[in-house]
Amino acid sequence: MKAYSPRLIWTLLAALLLAACGLVPGGSLSGTLTRVPKDWPSLLEDGLAICEIESRPSEPHSIQLECFSHGQGIYVQSHRWALKSWWPVESWAAIWIQNPTIRLRIGRQIFELRG
């Protein structure tokens, strides 16, 4: 069996992880504009999904986050340092506070919401 260098293995692993996460952050999302469902859990397998969320329509900024259902609503995971002054980039949480109009994509469906 041929031995592979640790550097090659780590490079391939990093490439796979980046490919799985997509280009983050991205721009405007495409898909089919869909009416907001009354029952979000029916769209999320096991109550969880990776969602793509676009904010700031004037300069679209999209990211991937884990979405989850609770009751009939849909929520996203956040991070504790999102609004800290030392955070190195503009956080999606800060963008949503300034402009809460968002578009959420699950599969090819796009839902217009307020964050």
Secondary structure, 3 states (H helix, E strand, C coil): CCCCCHHHHHHHHHHHHHHHHCCCCECCCCCEECCCCCCHHHHCHHHEEEEEEEECCCCCEEEEEEEEEECCEEEECCCCCCCCCCCCCCCHHHHHHHCCEEEEEECCEEEEEEC
